[in-house]
């Protein structure tokens, strides 16, 4: 299994700070945001990692992370996304890197308290397809929301006005190689992007989507409010840190 971190986009919700740097290089408590998803993948036993970045500060990732020695890695791969074509477009850039291997994908602004080992083991046991990690949230209308029937996932609805559950789709996904076939089928959404929700719904339609509830706390850090919350959570309760 290979790991992919999606750290592109322009970070417009964090202007003006992101006028001079990529949002994933901003600090969350005492270290750069991008460190947390890297450590989450490393803690899950992944050592072949690709970072998809973008914007005018893409070269700063190489200056900061280098070959990943600080994380116990021998090499880190990089590729570049132009503009803001959506999460699924960014993932599509990883097809050559992924080859025929399964992948664990994490958004670059996702920070978790727990570990992905159990979710990875569950995905390995299911034998292909996809697995998404869900988390109960008080404001599900802000996220993609899973509609469930027992243990079966029926549909993911993006930012529903009347959510059918309070289980938000976190930015952590396990996919087999057919994810890239699904990405090629996509048409841009109303906001002009290729949506990862549509990819997940393709897997659901094929009957090859499973899910887990993520242990511990989870947050993104893509707005000023969530960036502040993430820093507080890391300060108070730890996260996937280098010193764990």
Backbone as a ProteinNet text record, in pm:
[ID]
protein_1_A
[PRIMARY]
XXXXXXXXXXXXXXXXXXXXXXXXXXXXXXXXXXXXXXXXXXXXXXXXXXXXXXXXXXXXXXXXXXXXXXXXXXXXXXXXXXXXXXXXXXXXXXXXXXXXXXXXXXXXXXXXXXXXXXXXXXXXXXXXXXXXXXXXXXXXXXXXXXXXXXXXXXXXXXXXXXXXXXXXXXXXXXXXXXXXXXXXXXXXXXXXXXXXXXXXXXXXXXXXXXXXXXXXXXXXXXXXXXXXXXXXXXXXXXXXXXXX
[TERTIARY]
84.4	0	87.9	44.5	115.5	30.6	96	27.3	29.8	-81.5	-92.1	-150	-82.3	-129.5	-167	-291.6	-339.7	-327.4	-229.4	-196.2	-186.4	-278.2	-281.3	-380.4	-434.4	-531.3	-465.7	-547.7	-496.8	-519.9	-599.6	-621.6	-685.6	-783.2	-840.4	-911.5	-957.9	-1026.7	-929.6	-801.5	-700.6	-620.9	-679.4	-619.2	-619.7	-523.3	-412	-287.5	-287.2	-166.8	-126.2	-225	-194.3	-161.7	-154.2	-103	48.3	112.1	258.6	309.5	220.8	263.6	146	175.3	72.8	11.8	-119.8	-184.1	-129.1	-83.4	-34.6	103.4	162.4	289.1	268.7	144	114.7	129.3	162.7	180.3	48.8	46.8	-59.3	8.5	-13.5	58.2	207.6	289.2	434.1	503.5	426.7	490.4	400.3	457.4	378.5	263.9	154.3	34.9	66.2	151.5	177.9	243.4	307	372.1	272.5	151.4	54.9	4.9	-36.4	-75.4	40.7	161.6	276.5	292.8	288.6	308.2	195.6	73.3	-38.9	-13.4	39.3	69.2	185.6	289.3	404.6	363.2	278.7	232.8	149.1	89.2	11.8	99.2	229.8	322.6	351.6	318.8	342.4	472.7	556.1	684.2	707.7	608.4	615.3	504.3	542.2	445.4	463.7	350.2	347.6	272.8	329.4	261.2	222.2	91.4	40.9	24.2	100.2	94.2	60.9	58.7	23.5	52.8	6.4	27.7	169.2	199.8	329	439.4	404.6	503.4	534	508	525.9	669.2	765.4	905.2	941	861.4	890.5	866.4	780.7	762.6	893.7	963.9	1091.2	1193.4	1195	1288.1	1256.2	1128.8	1087.6	1103.7	1055.4	1044.9	1163.2	1217.4	1328.6	1292.1	1378.7	1352.7	1279.8	1231	1152.1	1232.8	1361	1448.1	1394.9	1337.1	1285.8	1174.2	1108.4	998.7	1043.4	1171.3	1222	1209	1182.5	1166.5	1298.3	1311.8	1429.2	1402.9	1272.6	1238.8	1094.6	1068.7	932.6	912.5	798.3	764.8	678.1	689.4	612.2	554.7	435.5	381.9	301.2	265.3	211.1	72.3	-21.8	-156.3	-170	-208.4	-229.6	-371.7	-385.8	-517.6	-589.9	-723.5	-808	-912.3	-869.7	-959.4	-1033.6	-1013.5	-1085.3	-998.8	-1049.1	-975.2	-955.2	-1059.5	-1047.8	-948.2	-943	-843.3	-703	-681.6	-551.5	-512.9	-608.2	-579.5	-545.8	-611.5	-582.9	-438.7	-371.9	-231.1	-139.9	-192.7	-112.8	-120.4	-186.8	-209	-78.4	16	143.4	216.7	214.1	279.6	214.2	82.4	11	28.3	37.1	44.6	-73.6	-50.4	-159.6	-176.7	-107.6	-113.8	-238.9	-281	-382.1	-321.6	-408.4	-359.2	-439.1	-371.3	-436	-419.2	-530.2	-531.1	-574.3	-501.2	-538.3	-523.2	-621.4	-612.3	-508	-435.7	-322.1	-357.2	-485.1	-524.5	-600.9	-593.5	-659.9	-563.5	-611.3	-529.8	-611.2	-550.4	-620	-543	-617.7	-556.1	-507.5	-583.7	-557.3	-462.4	-481.3	-391.4	-472.8	-414.2	-483	-454.3	-381.2	-345.2	-468.4	-565.7	-684.5	-765.3	-777.5	-851.5	-778.9	-646.4	-571	-589.6	-586.4	-605.6	-744.8	-845.5	-981.9	-991.8	-924.4	-925.8	-855	-739.6	-666.2	-751.9	-829.6	-911.3	-1029.3	-1075.1	-1192.8	-1158.3	-1029.8	-987.3	-1024.1	-987.1	-1011.3	-1131.3	-1166.7	-1274.9	-1227.7	-1312.8	-1281.4	-1329.6	-1269.1	-1312.6	-1293.8	-1399.5	-1389.7	-1399.8	-1339	-1344.5	-1444.2	-1536.9	-1642.8	-1621	-1681.8	-1672.6	-1800.3	-1855.3	-1972.1	-1934.4	-2017.2	-1991.8	-2122.3	-2113.3	-2234.7	-2296.5	-2220.4	-2265.1	-2246.6	-2315.5	-2290.7	-2321.5	-2405.3	-2439.6	-2318.2	-2206.4	-2085.2	-1999.8	-2037	-1949.4	-2023.5	-1950.3	-2013	-2064.8	-2188.5	-2253.3	-2292.6	-2265.7	-2298.7	-2441.5	-2517.8	-2650.1	-2634.5	-2675.3	-2652.9	-2784.7	-2778.3	-2888	-2823.6	-2829.5	-2755.3	-2607	-2536.4	-2392.9	-2362.2	-2468	-2447.1	-2457	-2363.9	-2366.3	-2442.4	-2544.1	-2632.1	-2586.4	-2533.1	-2501.8	-2423.9	-2342.5	-2278.9	-2335.5	-2386	-2445.4	-2358	-2319.3	-2229.9	-2307.7	-2270.5	-2327.4	-2481.2	-2546.7	-2693.1	-2759.8	-2871.8	-2946.9	-3015	-3056.6	-3119.1	-3043.5	-2935.8	-2851.6	-2928.4	-2903.3	-2966.4	-2892	-2772.5	-2696.9	-2603.4	-2534.3	-2433.3	-2293.1	-2281.4	-2152.2	-2091.5	-1991.3	-1922.6	-1812.9	-1790.1	-1680.5	-1553.2	-1461.4	-1332.3	-1251.9	-1145.2	-1061.2	-958.6	-1001.9	-913	-984	-918.1	-981.6	-882.3	-933.9	-856.5	-921.3	-839.7	-890.9	-803.8	-866.7	-787.8	-762.3	-697.3	-652.5	-767.5	-888.3	-998.9	-1043.6	-993.3	-1028.6	-995.1	-888.3	-847.1	-938.9	-996.7	-1098	-1221.1	-1261.2	-1375.7	-1348.1	-1227.6	-1193.3	-1206.2	-1166.6	-1175.9	-1320.5	-1416.3	-1557.6	-1619.2	-1554.4	-1616.3	-1635.1	-1741	-1764	-1754	-1706.9	-1696.3	-1832	-1829.9	-1951.2	-1988.4	-2092.3	-2137.4	-2030.7	-1940.4	-1832.3	-1706.5	-1720.3	-1611.2	-1501.2	-1530.1	-1428.6	-1470.4	-1371.7	-1398	-1408.4	-1522.8	-1554.7	-1522.4	-1456.9	-1426.2	-1553.3	-1657.4	-1785.6	-1840.5	-1826.6	-1873.6	-1795.2	-1666	-1583.8	-1633.2	-1656	-1703.7	-1839.3	-1926	-2057.2	-2048	-1946.5	-1924.1	-1894.8	-1810.5	-1779.7	-1904.7	-1986	-2110.5	-2201.1	-2215.9	-2300.6	-2250.1	-2118.3	-2059.8	-2066.7	-2115.5	-2122	-1986.4	-1891.1	-1754.3	-1702.8	-1792.1	-1754.5	-1782.7	-1682.5	-1698.1	-1662.3	-1689.1	-1661.7	-1622.3	-1550.1	-1513.2	-1535.6	-1557.8	-1561.7	-1421.9	-1371.4	-1235.8	-1229.7	-1130.2	-1109.9	-1047	-1075.6	-1015.1	-1074	-1018.5	-1071.8	-1015.2	-1087.6	-1047.6	-1088.5	-1005	-1041.6	-965.1	-1020.9	-940.4	-881.9	-806.8	-748	-751.3	-861.6	-870.1	-934.7	-984.5	-1038.9	-970.3	-986.5	-923.8	-977.9	-1107.6	-1167.9	-1114.4	-1110.5	-1064.5	-913.5	-839.4	-695.4	-669.4	-746.9	-735.6	-774.7	-884.2	-928.7	-824.8	-765.7	-664.8	-545.1	-500.2	-386	-417.4	-539.1	-578.4	-586.1	-642	-652.9	-515.6	-425.2	-289.9	-222.5	-238.6	-177.5	-233.1	-364.3	-429.4	-426	-435.1	-453.4	-362	-258.2	-167.7	-227.4	-150.7	-192.5	-89.3	-94.5	7.3	136.5	209.7	329.3	454.8	563.7	689.8	738	696.6	747.8	655.1	553.2	465	536.7
-119.9	0	124.8	224.3	351.1	462.1	566.9	679.4	802.6	873.8	995.8	1106.7	1219.6	1337.5	1444.4	1491.3	1592.5	1728.4	1806.5	1934.3	2045.2	2042.3	2146.5	2255.2	2320.3	2427	2558	2661.2	2795.8	2840.3	2765.4	2801.7	2937.3	2969.4	3104.4	3137.9	3036.4	3063.9	3108.3	3095.4	3139	3259.1	3332.6	3460	3555.1	3644	3673.4	3588.6	3500.3	3422.3	3338.1	3285	3196.8	3272.5	3403.2	3480	3465.9	3424.2	3415.8	3274.3	3180.3	3042.5	2948.8	2823	2719.3	2697.1	2677.2	2663.2	2545	2440.8	2321.1	2340.9	2458.1	2493.1	2583.8	2625	2707.1	2623.1	2685.8	2609.2	2566.8	2445.6	2397.9	2365.2	2451.3	2450	2465.9	2360.9	2379.7	2319.4	2284.1	2231.4	2251.6	2245	2272.8	2172.7	2221.5	2139.6	2009	2014.6	1898.4	1785.2	1816.7	1712.6	1609.1	1653.2	1563.3	1452.7	1483.9	1373.1	1282.3	1338.4	1251.2	1151.8	1202.3	1113.6	1011.9	1051.6	957.2	839.1	865.8	757.6	672.9	737.3	663.6	574.4	626.6	546.8	426.7	435.1	322.3	223.5	246.8	153.7	181.2	300.3	333.9	411.3	369.7	438.1	482.6	461.5	508.5	611.9	740.2	848.6	952.3	997.9	1105.5	1224.4	1343	1466.6	1540.4	1562.6	1642.8	1785.2	1877.2	2014.4	2107.7	2237.3	2335.3	2476	2575	2713.6	2761.2	2880.1	2942.5	2900.6	2822.9	2786.5	2637.3	2572.2	2426.7	2386.4	2466.6	2433.7	2434	2504	2509.5	2375.5	2289.4	2155.8	2078.3	2088.4	2018.1	2072.8	2206.1	2265.4	2221.1	2208.7	2172.6	2023.2	1940.2	1796.2	1719.3	1767.9	1698.3	1556.8	1462.8	1321.8	1249.6	1324.2	1263.5	1200.9	1232	1170.7	1192.3	1309.3	1340	1245.1	1183.8	1091	945	923.5	788.1	734.5	823.4	782.7	798.1	721.7	734.1	822.5	840.8	915.8	962.7	1083.4	1135.1	1178.3	1142.6	1179.5	1305.1	1385.1	1508.4	1519.2	1578.2	1617.7	1745.1	1809.8	1945.4	1952.9	2013.7	2038.8	2186.3	2214.3	2352.4	2395.1	2509.9	2563.9	2486.2	2495.5	2427.9	2344.6	2229.1	2143.1	2041.4	2044.8	1953	1840.1	1776.8	1668.3	1551.2	1515.9	1401.5	1429.7	1553.5	1586.1	1570.4	1619.5	1606.6	1459.8	1377.3	1235.5	1171.3	1215.2	1160.3	1178.2	1280.5	1303.6	1196.3	1116.3	1014.1	878.4	869.8	738.5	668.1	739.3	675.7	629.4	709.6	672.8	548.7	545.8	435.3	304.5	312.8	193.3	102	-25.6	-118.3	-141.2	-61.7	-81.4	-17.5	-67.9	0.4	128.2	225.3	352.7	396.9	467.9	540.6	687.7	759.5	900.8	982.4	1088.9	1178.3	1322.2	1404.2	1545	1611.8	1705.4	1765.4	1852.1	1887.9	1968.5	1887.5	1754.4	1666.9	1629.7	1643.3	1612.3	1520.4	1409.6	1311	1284.5	1241.4	1205	1060.5	974.7	831.9	782.5	658	589.9	521.7	506.3	446.2	297.3	239	97.9	7.5	31.8	-54.2	-41.1	82.4	102.8	38.6	47.5	-16.8	-167.9	-226.5	-370.6	-411.6	-330.5	-359.9	-353	-254.7	-245.3	-365.6	-401.2	-516.4	-642.8	-656.7	-777.1	-781.9	-665.8	-666.5	-703.7	-696.4	-745.1	-655.8	-528.6	-436.5	-347.7	-273.4	-177.2	-51.6	3.6	128.2	121.2	201.9	218.5	365.2	424.5	563.1	566	667.7	686.2	797.2	765.6	857.9	904.6	1020.1	1072.5	1148.3	1125.4	1200.6	1346.1	1435.6	1579.3	1648.6	1764.6	1837.4	1916.1	1936.1	2020.2	1948.1	1835.5	1754.3	1824.8	1929.6	1999.9	2066.7	2076.4	2136.9	2038.1	1910	1806.5	1716.3	1624.2	1511.7	1419	1372.7	1295.2	1157.7	1054.8	918.2	884.3	831.2	775.5	624.6	571.6	431.5	356.2	228.1	135.4	15.2	12.5	-88.6	-66.5	-171	-160	-119.6	-103.1	-73.4	75.4	126.8	267.9	283.1	368.4	385	495	602.9	720.3	818.8	898.6	1013.2	1138.8	1227.3	1352.6	1467.9	1551.3	1662.9	1780.2	1820.4	1937.1	1940.1	1836.5	1830.7	1932.5	1987.9	2080	2005.7	1882.6	1799.5	1666.6	1661.6	1540.9	1419.4	1303.9	1179	1114.1	1164.4	1116.2	1229.2	1205.5	1302.5	1249.1	1153	1093.5	1162.2	1243.8	1315.5	1228.4	1247.1	1179.1	1258.8	1198.4	1264.1	1259.4	1330.7	1332.3	1220.9	1099	982.6	869.2	813.2	714.9	604.3	482.7	370.5	328.9	314.9	280.3	173.1	92.3	8.8	86.2	20.8	94.4	138.6	84.3	126.2	269.2	329	468.1	557.9	527.2	613.1	596.1	478	459.9	543.9	547.8	628.4	777.1	821.1	962.6	1003.5	915.3	948.7	962.3	905.9	917.9	1050.3	1120	1234.8	1352.7	1426.2	1556.4	1662.1	1782.1	1886.8	1917.5	1943.1	1979.6	2124.5	2171.7	2310	2410.8	2373.6	2466.1	2444.6	2362.5	2346.6	2253.2	2163.1	2073.7	1927.9	1839.6	1695.5	1653.3	1599.1	1579.2	1437.1	1427.1	1296.9	1226.8	1303.2	1241.7	1157.8	1206.9	1130.1	1000.4	1006.1	884.3	782.7	828.2	738.1	677.7	756.1	704.1	601.7	612.7	508.2	375.2	380	256.7	202	291.5	247.2	179.8	240.4	182.5	44.4	24.6	-104.7	-205.2	-160.8	-249.9	-281.4	-190.6	-216.6	-107.6	-50.2	52.7	3.4	13.7	-15	110.8	106.6	225.8	187	278.1	266.5	401.8	400.2	524.2	549.4	667.4	704.1	719.1	656.6	670.3	805.8	854.8	980.5	1100.4	1216.9	1336.8	1352.7	1431.9	1462.4	1604.8	1675.1	1807.6	1835.9	1925	1981.1	2112.3	2179.2	2305.9	2405.1	2402.1	2479.3	2615.8	2648.9	2783	2837.9	2967	3024.7	2960.1	2932.7	2872.3	2731.1	2650	2512.8	2506.2	2601.4	2607.6	2634	2725.9	2755.4	2633.5	2566.7	2448.3	2337.1	2318.7	2214.5	2239.4	2363.6	2395.9	2365.7	2399	2371.5	2222	2146.4	2002.4	1936.2	1978.3	1922.5	1957.4	2081	2125.3	2048.1	2024.1	1963.1	1811.1	1751.8	1607.6	1531	1595.7	1524.5	1497.3	1431.8	1394.9	1296.6	1268.5	1184.1	1263.2	1267.1	1350.4	1264.4	1331.3	1262.2	1199.7	1255.1	1207.3	1107.7	1058.2	955.9	819.9
0	0	0	-76.7	-83.2	-22	24.2	86.2	-1.4	-5.4	-86.3	-0.4	2.8	75.2	-27.1	-20.5	-114.3	-47.9	-94	-31	-135.2	-232.4	-334.4	-299	-400.1	-377.5	-339.2	-335.8	-308.9	-165.3	-88.5	51.8	69.3	-15.9	-15.1	115.7	188.2	314.9	424.3	397.5	494.2	443.2	350.1	310.5	430.3	448.6	357.5	380.6	482.2	510.2	390.1	317.3	205.6	77.4	84.2	-29.7	-39.4	70	71.3	95.7	129	149	128.3	105.9	96.9	234.9	242.4	373.6	451.7	381.5	449.3	512.3	490.7	554.4	675	698.6	815.6	942.2	1054.7	1178.1	1240.7	1291.3	1379.2	1511.9	1607.1	1735	1709.4	1719.4	1717.2	1596.2	1492.8	1372.4	1251.2	1131.2	1011.4	993.8	938.8	917.6	845	742.2	658.7	737.6	849.8	928.6	980.9	1013.4	1077.3	983.6	860.2	771.6	734.3	721.9	695.3	808.8	931.9	1045.9	1057.9	1021.2	1025	931.6	813	718.5	767.8	818.5	869.5	986.3	1075.5	1188.9	1146	1026.5	972.7	897	897.7	835	689.5	641.6	500.6	487.7	395.3	376.6	232.6	146.1	6.9	-9.4	-4.9	9.7	-100.5	-154	-253.9	-195.7	-212.3	-174.5	-302	-318.4	-430.7	-379.2	-434.2	-387.3	-502.9	-475.6	-577.9	-529	-605.9	-567.4	-596	-544.7	-572.5	-476.6	-374.4	-272.3	-273	-385.9	-390.4	-358.8	-402.4	-376.4	-229.5	-149.6	-6.6	62	3.8	60.6	56.1	-55	-68.5	30.7	47.7	143.7	286.1	317.8	453.2	480.8	389.2	414	358.3	246.7	184	146.8	184.6	153.6	265.5	364.9	471.9	582.5	591.8	692.5	833.6	859.3	992.5	1034.4	935.8	962.7	952.1	935	919	778.4	681.6	542.6	466.9	360.8	275	154.4	122.4	0.8	10.2	-39.2	-52.1	-196.9	-254.1	-391.8	-390.9	-496.2	-508.7	-650.2	-660.4	-790.4	-771.8	-882.6	-877.2	-941.1	-870.3	-921.8	-956.4	-1078.6	-1120.1	-1086.1	-1021.3	-991.8	-884.6	-887.1	-788.6	-862.2	-911.4	-987.3	-903.6	-771.9	-684.5	-632.9	-527.2	-462.9	-558	-633.2	-723.5	-835.2	-884.4	-986.3	-930.1	-807	-742.9	-728	-688	-672.9	-806.4	-912.2	-1044.3	-1086.9	-1033.4	-1066	-1006.9	-916.2	-848.7	-916.7	-1029.7	-1092	-1124.5	-1183.5	-1218.9	-1094	-988.8	-863.3	-802	-800.2	-736.1	-810.4	-944.4	-1029	-995.3	-964.5	-933.6	-783.9	-702.7	-557.8	-498.7	-382.6	-303.3	-246.5	-215	-164.2	-42.5	45.3	154	124.3	114.7	77.9	199	227.2	336.3	289.5	322.4	287.8	375.9	317.9	386.8	505	520.7	636.4	740	729.6	826.5	938.5	1061.2	1177.8	1268.2	1307.7	1388.8	1517	1617.2	1744.3	1742.5	1678.5	1685	1578	1539.9	1448.7	1339.3	1221.9	1108.6	1092.8	1186.4	1171.3	1164.5	1253.8	1257.4	1128	1077.8	953.1	836.2	836.8	729	733.1	852.8	864.9	817.6	848.8	804.6	652.7	593.3	447.1	384.5	439.1	384.8	390.3	497.8	515.2	419	370.6	283.2	139.7	103.2	-27.5	-143.9	-137	-247.4	-225.8	-328	-315.9	-246.3	-159.7	-91.7	52.6	136.5	275.7	311.5	367	412	563.5	622.8	766.8	798.7	887.7	926.7	1070.2	1101.4	1237.3	1270	1390.1	1433.6	1456.6	1403.2	1417.5	1455.6	1521.6	1560.1	1445.6	1337.1	1225.9	1092.1	1072.8	952.8	821.4	824.4	700.4	635.3	706.9	652.6	574.9	577	524.5	426.2	367	302.8	411	398.3	504.6	451.1	532.3	493.9	533.9	439.4	467.6	481.8	598.1	628.9	644.1	616.4	646.2	713.5	846	919.3	900.7	858.3	832.7	689.3	608.7	466.6	441.5	363.1	326.6	194.8	196	80.9	-13	41.7	-38.5	46.9	-19.6	45.1	-19.5	61.8	14.2	60.8	-32.8	-1.3	56.3	176.5	245.8	238.5	288.4	280.3	372.4	326.8	411.2	526.4	500.4	602.3	609.2	684.5	689.4	741.3	679.8	722.3	839.1	870.6	985.3	1029	1139.4	1183.4	1160.7	1068.3	1036.2	914.6	940.9	834.3	774.3	645.7	577.8	604.9	675.9	698.4	569.4	565.8	446.4	445.4	480.2	483	410.6	307.5	221.6	187	174.1	120.6	-11	-116.3	-248.1	-312.9	-399.4	-488.7	-617.8	-713.6	-832.7	-922.6	-904.8	-990.7	-961.1	-854.5	-826.1	-944.3	-1015.1	-1125.9	-1247.2	-1262.9	-1366.8	-1334.2	-1208.4	-1168.5	-1187.9	-1156.7	-1173	-1319.4	-1410	-1552.1	-1598.9	-1527	-1563.6	-1518.1	-1428.3	-1362.9	-1456.7	-1431.1	-1493.4	-1383.1	-1416.3	-1313.4	-1250.4	-1121.6	-1048.7	-1078	-1012.2	-1033	-995.5	-906.8	-869.5	-953.9	-1059.9	-1154.9	-1111.8	-1015.6	-963.5	-982.2	-980.8	-979	-832.7	-795.1	-654	-607.4	-493.3	-435.3	-389	-355.8	-318.8	-433.7	-556.6	-672	-687.6	-661.9	-667	-565.3	-442.1	-337.6	-373.3	-435.2	-473.3	-586.5	-671.6	-772.3	-703.5	-601.5	-527.3	-458.5	-403.5	-339	-441.3	-558.7	-662.9	-705.9	-698.1	-733.8	-618.9	-502.2	-386.6	-328.2	-342.9	-297.3	-203.7	-126	-29.1	112.7	199.9	342	420.5	550.3	630.3	772.1	835.1	975.6	1041.1	1172.6	1250.1	1303.8	1280.6	1322.3	1473.5	1535.1	1679	1711.7	1832.9	1876.4	1806	1832.1	1769.2	1628.4	1551	1412.7	1382.3	1308.7	1260	1131.6	1052.3	944.9	997.5	912.9	954.5	838.6	764.1	641.7	653.4	773	798.4	921.7	945.8	1064.6	1191.9	1193.2	1312.4	1334.5	1227.5	1244.1	1266.5	1212.3	1237.9	1386	1443.1	1585.6	1669	1629.1	1701.3	1694	1576.5	1560.5	1651.2	1658.6	1744.2	1890.5	1932.7	2071.1	2098.5	2003.9	2022.4	2031.1	1945.9	1949.7	2082.3	2125.6	2251.2	2370.3	2368.8	2485.2	2482.8	2362.3	2358.6	2266.5	2214.3	2127.6	1990.7	1907	1771.9	1719.6	1590.4	1529.6	1520	1630.1	1636.5	1624.7	1594.2	1578.2	1707	1820.5	1948.4	2015.1	1943.1	2000.6	2001.5
[MASK]
++++++++++++++++++++++++++++++++++++++++++++++++++++++++++++++++++++++++++++++++++++++++++++++++++++++++++++++++++++++++++++++++++++++++++++++++++++++++++++++++++++++++++++++++++++++++++++++++++++++++++++++++++++++++++++++++++++++++++++++++++++

